[in-house]
Amino acid sequence: MAGRQDRLPGAARLQLTDGVALFRPEEQVFEAMLDGWRNQQLARNLAFSTIDKRQRRLRAFVEHAQAWPWQWTPQLADEWFGDLRAVRRCAQSTLRSYQDALRSFGHYVTDPAYGWPEVCEQRFGTYPVQVVHEWNAAVHVQDAEAQPEKRAFTIDELQDFFDYADEQVTVARDRGRKGWLPAFRDATLFKTAYGYGLRSNETRMLDLADIGPNPHGPEFGDCGLVDVRHGKAKKGSPPKRRSVATVWTWTADILDEWITEFRPRLAIPGSRALWPSERGPRIGLQQINSRFATYRDALGLDPGLDFHGLRRSYVTHLIEAGYDPFFVQQQVGHEHSSTTSIYTCVSSDFRIRTVRRAIDQTLNAALTLDPTRRNR
């Protein structure tokens, strides 16, 4: 077992030196556990952002419980979960992510192969136990857990939003303000995110090299395809790439205008970012979300309409326009069609038209089979 512990990433023997007295043993052993857990997750190829987020949540539990891992009990975990739901009003998916982090650490620190139970018993007279079980953890029972107020824009809401974004550019420029160019960038960014069904980080991370022609769509010029290189990744995997075809001419037009006429005025020399910042090489997510919320609130739109609502709208409007569902699925990078269907928020008008068309087809078919009914 000792030989195996020496080889395992995150093993206690690699984090602590045997026989060495510790000045603050509880704190130092806990930090060594966290370092070992980090190494174990790195060996599993998990993303740095995932690992950092898990460690922050683990520290939050330690602060709430006021106890070290070898002192934890399921009751302490239950109290924390209850606080997250009842006091902090965490969403169900957020609560489950906290529980997953605690469960993952519990698997690691209780596994004899890593040596932590032995270390804790020697130093503190007790050992860590798993505190997250099936009977005290949230269960993922359905595909969609978004808050009910989250939805797609209607066509009118979307037009109002884009018109307002354009107006802010005109107002700032007429008043001689320097902010008109960033406002123009953000207006184009929002339209591009909708025009290609992109997530916020997918949009933010686009470079000039990611925009190119589509040999099967020459009418779109140099903006016929968008290469998304920072798609949503699965745990332990790199970002998922996909190519998104331009479907609306206006999308190619605004992109071409931004790239050729306005972006060069804002980008610093050597920048390849499609959306450069006036203070750095690339616009930040917080800046994007802040501008989006400002415009939405100024128009009095529902708070549930967030940046991701542009992506929902893209899926919905393509389906309503009669595009093949499988094509839409490929455009937005969904692995399963059921995921795309969750994003589809077709309007009541679309449903009425669909029902009307089905009824008309049924009646026409019946009349064709029995022509005598036409004269009755």
Secondary structure, DSSP 8 states (H G I E B T S, - for coil): -HHHHHHSTT-HHHHS-TT---SSHHHHHHHHHHHHHHHHHHHTT--HHHHHHHHHHHHHHHHHHT--GGG--HHHHHHHHHHHHHTS---HHHHHHHHHHHHHHHHHHH-GGGTHHHHHHHHHS--------GGGS-----S----TT-----HHHHHHHHHHHHHHHHHHHHTT-TTHHHHHHHHHHHHHHHHHT--HHHHHT-BGGGEE--TT-GGGTT-SEEEEEEE---TTS--EEEEEE---HHHHHHHHHIIIIIHHHHS-TT--BSS--SSSSS--HHHHHHHHHHHHHHHT--TT--THHHHHHHHHHHHHTT--HHHHHHHHT-SSHHHHHHH----HHHHHHHHHHHHHHHHHHHHHH-GGGGG-
